[in-house]
């Protein structure tokens, strides 16, 4: 409508202006009227262009509105000629009656809190993951820990997905966690040559590397009720499996003395580790017992690299000795006895061999003497406490 009035005013302005100019040129009367009319039309155009929306609400729905800024109260018994512009109603519902305020739209309902997961002591619940779930929220609602849920369902991370089934166990039906092997040690084995000098204890240790000529030592130890520690090689165990088993059955401790008795300093790390593990397997097969945690280097030969290899093979303690009877040289019985009597002291680890021909007789004589000196003859596990 406004556009029509503007066009009409412009047209009248143009006509009036032309007529005024023509009257002036031909010196006819009436030019003042035409100029006045042109001025009025020009004013109408300006008004319609710039002030129309400021002062009038225009025509809406084909009905004039008297005031754009002042709302006329309406109510029962009152006649209101002006109508307020209708608000957009996307729902198509009718507006409330005039004079009654619009009802406030209700707030959107808050999302309901997730339900508690009831997990009885003797129940197993299969929970289906829904949108918004996390392991933490599920654990909280079921009153269990995240780590248990991961353990029960073999989960390596906290990631779960919608639709996933998680098993939850009550405390009385909770599965036993799988047994995990201890991680391999990377620490070097520790050299031990003696026990505490404050304890009047001595350990008798015997290496089994070649033959069993001195195996009568078992009868001697049994006679005097003494427990000792035996370091067995894999080749000796495979040659004398029944004797290896007898050592364990009679209550003595065993240690690993390698498989083939190599010089550790002259052997590569891989070869040494393989040799140690091979010996351990042979000892376990013959005796049913592991030789860990004690290892003894063949010839007593070692260096820092060898100690690291032994530690990596699972042996934290490498046992040396503080008193060597040199029975491996097959000396006379009196030589062995003399070396023990003159060298014995608190915490001693005495080195002897099953292959010593005179070792059983020497030990049979020296044990009573050691006991008379107040020494306790104990295996390594007691000496090193």
C-alpha positions in Angstrom: 0.0 0.0 0.0 2.8 2.4 0.9 4.5 1.8 -2.4 1.3 2.7 -4.3 1.0 6.0 -2.4 4.6 6.8 -3.0 4.3 6.2 -6.8 1.1 8.3 -6.9 2.7 11.2 -5.0 5.7 11.1 -7.3 3.4 11.1 -10.3 1.4 14.1 -9.0 4.7 15.9 -8.1 6.0 15.4 -11.6 2.8 16.6 -13.2 2.4 19.6 -10.9 6.0 20.6 -11.5 5.7 20.4 -15.3 2.5 22.4 -15.2 4.1 25.0 -13.0 7.1 25.3 -15.3 4.9 25.6 -18.4 2.7 28.3 -16.8 5.8 30.2 -15.8 7.3 30.0 -19.3 4.0 31.1 -21.0 3.3 33.6 -18.3 0.0 32.1 -17.4 -1.7 32.4 -14.1 -1.9 29.4 -11.7 1.8 28.6 -11.6 1.8 29.2 -7.8 -0.9 26.5 -7.4 1.1 24.0 -9.4 4.3 24.7 -7.4 2.4 24.4 -4.2 0.9 21.1 -5.2 4.3 19.8 -6.3 5.7 20.8 -3.0 3.0 18.9 -1.1 3.5 15.8 -3.3 7.2 16.0 -2.6 6.5 16.2 1.1 4.2 13.2 0.9 7.0 11.2 -0.8 9.5 12.1 1.9 7.0 11.3 4.6 6.2 8.0 3.1 9.8 7.1 2.6 11.3 8.1 6.0 8.7 8.7 8.6 5.8 6.3 7.8 7.2 3.4 9.9 8.1 5.7 12.7 4.7 7.1 13.3 2.2 4.6 11.9 1.9 0.9 12.1 0.6 0.8 8.5 -2.1 -1.4 7.3 -2.2 -4.9 8.7 -4.7 -7.6 7.8 -6.6 -4.9 5.9 -7.5 -3.0 9.1 -6.0 0.3 10.2 -4.3 0.5 13.6 -4.6 3.8 15.6 -1.4 3.5 17.7 1.8 1.6 17.3 3.2 2.2 20.8 0.2 2.3 23.1 -1.6 -0.9 23.8 -5.3 -0.4 24.6 -6.5 -2.5 27.5 -9.1 -5.0 26.6 -11.3 -7.1 28.7 -14.9 -8.0 29.2 -17.3 -5.2 28.2 -14.6 -3.2 26.6 -14.5 -2.5 22.9 -11.0 -2.4 21.4 -10.9 -1.2 17.8 -7.2 -1.8 17.5 -5.8 -5.3 17.4 -2.4 -6.4 18.5 -0.4 -8.1 15.7 -0.9 -11.8 15.8 2.1 -13.8 16.9 3.3 -16.6 14.8 1.6 -19.8 15.9 3.4 -22.8 14.5 1.2 -25.3 16.3 -2.0 -24.0 14.8 -3.6 -23.7 18.2 -6.0 -20.8 18.9 -4.8 -17.8 20.9 -6.2 -17.4 24.4 -9.2 -15.0 24.7 -8.4 -11.3 24.6 -7.6 -9.8 28.0 -6.2 -13.1 29.4 -2.4 -13.4 29.5 -0.8 -16.2 27.6 0.2 -19.1 29.8 3.9 -19.6 30.2 5.3 -22.5 28.3 6.4 -25.2 30.6 10.2 -25.8 30.9 11.5 -28.9 29.2 11.7 -31.8 31.7 15.1 -32.5 33.1 16.6 -35.9 32.0 15.9 -38.6 34.6 19.0 -39.7 36.6 20.2 -43.2 35.5 18.7 -46.0 37.6 20.8 -47.8 40.2 22.1 -51.2 39.0 21.0 -53.7 41.6 23.7 -56.3 42.0 23.0 -58.9 44.6 25.8 -60.8 46.4 24.9 -64.0 44.5 23.9 -62.4 41.2 25.5 -62.1 37.8 24.0 -59.2 35.8 24.4 -58.8 32.1 24.2 -55.0 31.6 23.6 -53.5 28.1 25.5 -50.3 27.5 23.2 -47.4 26.5 24.0 -43.9 25.1 25.7 -41.7 27.7 27.2 -44.6 29.7 30.8 -44.7 30.8 32.6 -47.3 32.8 32.8 -44.9 35.7 29.0 -44.3 35.7 28.2 -48.0 35.4 30.7 -48.8 38.2 29.2 -46.1 40.4 25.6 -47.3 39.9 26.6 -51.0 40.5 28.8 -50.1 43.5 31.9 -51.8 42.1 35.2 -50.6 40.8 36.1 -49.8 37.2 39.1 -52.1 37.4 36.8 -55.0 38.4 34.5 -54.4 35.4 37.5 -54.3 33.1 38.9 -57.5 34.7 35.6 -59.3 34.4 35.1 -58.4 30.8 38.7 -58.6 29.6 38.8 -54.9 28.7 42.2 -53.4 28.0 40.9 -49.8 28.1 38.0 -47.7 29.4 36.4 -47.6 25.9 32.9 -49.1 25.6 30.2 -48.9 22.9 26.4 -48.7 22.9 24.8 -52.2 22.9 27.9 -53.8 24.4 27.1 -56.4 27.1 29.1 -56.1 30.3 29.0 -58.8 33.0 28.7 -57.7 36.6 29.3 -60.1 39.4 28.1 -60.1 43.0 30.8 -60.5 45.7 29.9 -64.1 46.4 30.1 -65.2 42.7 33.0 -63.0 41.6 35.4 -65.0 39.4 38.9 -65.5 40.6 41.3 -63.1 38.8 43.6 -64.9 36.3 47.1 -65.6 37.7 49.7 -63.5 36.0 53.3 -64.5 35.7 55.7 -62.1 37.4 57.5 -59.8 34.9 61.0 -60.9 34.1 63.6 -59.2 36.2 66.1 -56.9 34.6 68.2 -56.4 37.8 71.6 -58.0 38.0 72.1 -61.0 40.3 73.8 -60.2 43.6 77.1 -62.0 44.6 76.9 -63.5 48.1 80.0 -65.0 49.7 79.0 -65.3 53.3 76.2 -64.8 55.8 76.1 -62.5 58.8 79.3 -62.4 60.9 77.1 -61.7 63.9 75.4 -65.1 63.7 77.2 -68.3 64.7 76.0 -70.2 61.6 77.7 -72.0 58.8 76.3 -73.5 55.5 77.7 -76.6 53.9 77.3 -76.5 50.1 78.0 -79.2 47.6 78.4 -78.9 43.8 77.4 -81.7 41.5 79.2 -81.4 38.2 80.8 -84.5 37.1 80.3 -87.8 38.9 78.7 -89.1 42.1 81.6 -90.8 43.7 81.0 -88.9 47.0 77.2 -89.2 47.1 77.6 -91.0 50.4 77.6 -87.5 51.8 73.8 -87.8 51.9 74.1 -90.6 54.5 76.5 -88.5 56.5 74.2 -85.5 56.6 71.3 -87.7 57.6 73.3 -89.3 60.3 74.1 -85.9 61.9 70.7 -84.4 61.1 72.2 -81.5 59.1 70.6 -79.9 56.1 72.8 -78.5 53.3 72.5 -76.8 49.9 73.3 -78.6 46.7 74.2 -76.9 43.4 73.3 -79.2 40.5 74.3 -79.1 36.8 71.8 -80.1 34.2 74.1 -82.8 32.8 74.5 -84.3 36.3 70.8 -84.3 36.9 70.1 -86.1 33.6 72.8 -88.6 34.4 71.6 -89.2 38.0 67.9 -88.2 38.2 67.2 -90.6 41.1 70.0 -89.1 43.2 68.8 -85.5 42.4 65.3 -86.5 43.5 66.7 -88.1 46.7 68.5 -84.9 47.6 65.2 -83.0 47.6 63.3 -85.7 49.3 65.7 -85.7 52.2 65.0 -82.0 52.8 68.1 -80.4 51.3 68.0 -77.2 49.3 69.0 -77.1 45.6 70.5 -74.4 43.4 71.3 -74.0 39.7 74.9 -74.7 38.7 74.3 -74.3 34.9 73.7 -77.1 32.4 77.1 -77.7 30.9 79.4 -76.0 33.4 80.7 -73.2 31.1 83.0 -70.3 32.1 80.5 -67.4 32.2 83.1 -64.8 31.4 84.0 -66.6 28.2 80.4 -67.3 27.2 78.0 -65.0 25.3 75.0 -63.6 27.3 72.5 -65.5 25.1 74.4 -68.8 25.4 74.8 -68.4 29.2 71.1 -67.6 29.7 70.0 -70.6 27.5 72.4 -72.8 29.5 70.9 -71.7 32.9 67.3 -72.1 31.7 68.1 -75.6 30.3 69.6 -76.7 33.6 66.5 -75.4 35.4 64.2 -77.4 33.2 66.2 -80.6 33.8 66.3 -80.0 37.6 62.5 -79.4 37.7 61.9 -82.5 35.6 64.0 -84.7 37.9 63.1 -83.3 41.3 59.8 -81.5 40.8 61.3 -78.4 42.4 62.7 -75.1 41.0 66.4 -74.3 41.8 65.6 -70.6 42.1 66.6 -68.2 43.6 70.2 -69.5 44.0 72.8 -69.8 41.2 76.5 -70.7 41.4 78.9 -69.8 38.7 81.0 -72.7 37.3 84.6 -72.2 38.5 83.4 -69.2 40.5 84.1 -67.1 37.3 81.9 -64.1 36.7 81.8 -60.4 35.7 79.2 -57.7 35.6 77.7 -58.8 32.3 77.4 -62.4 33.6 75.6 -61.2 36.7 73.1 -59.2 34.6 72.5 -62.4 32.5 71.9 -64.5 35.6 69.5 -61.9 37.0 67.6 -61.8 33.7 67.3 -65.6 33.9 65.5 -65.3 37.2 68.2 -65.8 39.8 68.6 -62.8 42.1 71.4 -64.4 44.2 74.7 -65.8 42.9 76.3 -67.8 45.6 80.1 -67.9 46.0 81.9 -69.1 49.1 84.1 -67.9 52.0 85.9 -71.2 52.6 87.1 -73.6 49.9 88.0 -77.1 51.0 89.7 -77.8 47.5 88.1 -81.3 47.7 87.8 -81.1 43.9 91.6 -81.7 43.8 91.0 -85.0 45.7 93.2 -84.2 48.7 93.5 -86.5 51.8 90.7 -86.5 54.3 92.9 -84.7 56.9 93.6 -81.8 54.4 89.8 -81.1 54.1 89.3 -81.3 57.8 92.2 -79.0 58.5 91.0 -76.4 56.1 87.6 -76.3 57.7 88.9 -76.2 61.3 91.5 -73.5 60.7 89.2 -71.3 58.5 85.7 -71.7 60.1 84.1 -68.5 61.2 80.6 -67.0 61.6 78.5 -66.8 58.4 80.8 -69.1 56.4 79.7 -70.7 53.2 81.8 -73.8 52.8 82.5 -75.1 49.2 82.6 -78.9 48.7 81.8 -81.3 45.8 79.8 -84.5 45.4 82.7 -85.7 43.3 85.1 -85.5 46.2 86.3 -89.0 47.0 87.3 -88.2 50.7 84.6 -85.5 51.2 82.0 -87.7 53.0 84.6 -89.0 55.5 86.0 -85.5 56.2 82.5 -84.1 56.7 81.6 -87.0 59.0 84.4 -86.0 61.3 84.2 -82.2 61.1 80.4 -81.9 61.8 80.8 -82.9 65.5 83.7 -80.5 65.9 81.8 -77.6 64.4 78.8 -78.3 66.6 81.2 -78.4 69.6 82.4 -74.9 68.7 78.8 -73.7 68.9 78.1 -73.4 65.2 74.7 -74.1 63.7 74.9 -75.9 60.4 72.0 -74.6 58.3 71.0 -74.3 54.6 71.4 -71.0 52.7 67.8 -69.9 53.2 68.4 -69.7 56.9 72.0 -68.4 56.8 71.0 -65.5 54.5 67.9 -64.4 56.5 
